[in-house]
Amino acid sequence: MTHQTHSTRSVKAQEIQRDWHLIDVKGRILGREISRITELLQGKHKRSYVPYLDMGDNVVVINAARVEVTGKKESQKEYDRYSGYQGGRKVFTYAEMMKKDPEKVIRHAVAGMLPKNKHRDPRLARLFVFTGAEHPYGDKLQ
């Protein structure tokens, strides 16, 4: 009886292939789309995924101003900002944030769902959010 051994080879950092994904969030639910985006940014959809390397892809999100939330989140979900000074806390509702800067809502949600480790900032740098349908990455997408 012959015995065959199959060894699995680790992926090296220079071998990581980064694809481009276009996600249109128009009329979609915020939380469900964010979990899909974070999976792509981390690279968990790849067969060669390992947690100690940043294997993720580039993600372009369009129509950020048209994303939706369920229930009463539009008026009840709050975003805090604190300057560090006394009385320097500002609170905005989801509706106010969407009027002011819808891209920040998407980026904030993705940042909250990514693991808090050394890979978080490079992953967020590969997230490109646009309020409307126009974006400059058409040549990179399939």
C-alpha positions as CSV (number, residue, x, y, z in Angstrom):
1,M,0.0,0.0,0.0
2,T,1.5,3.3,-1.0
3,H,1.0,6.3,1.1
4,Q,0.6,9.7,-0.5
5,T,1.0,12.9,1.5
6,H,-0.6,16.1,0.3
7,S,0.9,19.2,1.8
8,T,-1.0,22.5,1.8
9,R,1.1,25.5,1.0
10,S,0.7,28.8,2.8
11,V,-0.1,31.9,0.8
12,K,2.6,34.5,0.8
13,A,1.8,38.2,1.0
14,Q,3.2,39.0,-2.4
15,E,0.9,36.3,-4.0
16,I,-2.3,37.9,-2.9
17,Q,-4.6,38.8,-5.9
18,R,-6.9,41.7,-5.3
19,D,-10.1,41.8,-7.4
20,W,-12.5,44.7,-7.8
21,H,-16.2,44.5,-6.8
22,L,-19.0,46.9,-7.6
23,I,-21.9,47.0,-5.1
24,D,-25.0,49.0,-5.8
25,V,-26.8,49.6,-2.5
26,K,-29.8,51.5,-4.0
27,G,-32.9,50.3,-2.2
28,R,-31.0,47.6,-0.3
29,I,-30.9,47.2,3.5
30,L,-27.8,48.8,5.2
31,G,-26.8,46.0,7.6
32,R,-27.1,43.2,5.1
33,E,-25.0,45.0,2.5
34,I,-22.4,46.0,5.0
35,S,-21.8,42.4,6.1
36,R,-21.3,41.4,2.4
37,I,-18.9,44.3,1.9
38,T,-16.8,43.4,5.0
39,E,-16.6,39.8,3.8
40,L,-15.1,41.0,0.5
41,L,-12.7,43.5,2.2
42,Q,-11.4,40.7,4.5
43,G,-11.1,38.1,1.7
44,K,-13.2,35.5,3.5
45,H,-14.8,34.5,0.2
46,K,-11.5,33.2,-1.1
47,R,-10.4,29.6,-0.8
48,S,-6.9,30.7,0.3
49,Y,-8.1,32.9,3.2
50,V,-6.0,33.0,6.3
51,P,-6.7,35.3,9.2
52,Y,-3.1,36.5,9.7
53,L,-2.9,38.1,6.2
54,D,-5.0,40.8,4.6
55,M,-6.3,38.9,1.6
56,G,-9.2,41.2,0.8
57,D,-10.4,42.8,-2.4
58,N,-11.2,46.4,-3.5
59,V,-14.9,47.3,-3.1
60,V,-16.6,50.2,-4.9
61,V,-20.0,51.1,-3.3
62,I,-22.4,53.3,-5.4
63,N,-25.7,55.0,-4.7
64,A,-24.9,55.4,-0.9
65,A,-27.5,58.1,-0.6
66,R,-30.3,55.5,-1.6
67,V,-29.5,52.8,1.0
68,E,-32.4,51.9,3.3
69,V,-32.8,50.8,6.9
70,T,-35.6,48.8,8.5
71,G,-38.0,49.8,11.3
72,K,-37.6,53.2,13.1
73,K,-33.9,53.4,12.6
74,E,-34.2,56.4,10.4
75,S,-35.2,58.5,13.4
76,Q,-33.8,56.5,16.3
77,K,-30.3,55.4,15.2
78,E,-27.8,57.9,16.5
79,Y,-24.2,58.8,15.6
80,D,-22.0,60.5,18.2
81,R,-19.1,62.8,17.8
82,Y,-17.1,64.1,20.7
83,S,-14.5,66.9,20.6
84,G,-13.0,66.0,24.0
85,Y,-14.1,69.3,25.5
86,Q,-16.8,69.8,28.0
87,G,-20.2,70.0,26.2
88,G,-18.4,68.9,23.0
89,R,-20.6,65.9,22.3
90,K,-22.8,66.1,19.2
91,V,-25.4,63.6,18.3
92,F,-26.9,63.1,14.8
93,T,-29.7,60.8,13.8
94,Y,-29.4,58.5,10.8
95,A,-31.7,60.8,8.7
96,E,-29.5,63.8,9.5
97,M,-26.3,61.9,8.6
98,M,-27.8,60.7,5.3
99,K,-28.6,64.3,4.4
100,K,-25.2,65.6,5.4
101,D,-22.8,62.8,4.3
102,P,-24.2,59.4,3.2
103,E,-20.7,58.1,2.4
104,K,-19.8,58.5,6.1
105,V,-22.7,56.3,7.1
106,I,-21.5,53.4,5.0
107,R,-17.9,53.9,6.0
108,H,-18.9,54.0,9.7
109,A,-20.9,50.8,9.5
110,V,-18.1,48.9,7.7
111,A,-15.5,50.1,10.2
112,G,-17.7,48.9,13.0
113,M,-18.1,45.4,11.5
114,L,-14.4,44.9,10.6
115,P,-12.1,43.2,13.3
116,K,-10.2,45.8,15.4
117,N,-6.7,44.8,14.4
118,K,-3.7,45.9,12.3
119,H,-5.6,45.0,9.1
120,R,-8.5,47.4,9.7
121,D,-7.0,50.6,8.2
122,P,-5.7,49.0,5.0
123,R,-9.0,47.3,4.5
124,L,-10.9,50.6,4.9
125,A,-8.5,52.2,2.4
126,R,-9.7,49.7,-0.2
127,L,-13.3,50.8,0.3
128,F,-14.5,53.4,-2.2
129,V,-18.0,54.9,-1.4
130,F,-19.9,57.2,-3.8
131,T,-23.2,59.0,-3.1
132,G,-24.4,58.6,-6.7
133,A,-24.0,56.1,-9.5
134,E,-20.9,57.7,-11.0
135,H,-17.4,56.5,-10.1
136,P,-13.9,56.6,-11.6
137,Y,-13.1,52.9,-11.3
138,G,-15.0,51.6,-14.4
139,D,-11.8,50.4,-16.1
140,K,-10.8,48.2,-13.1
141,L,-14.2,46.5,-12.7
142,Q,-15.0,43.4,-14.8
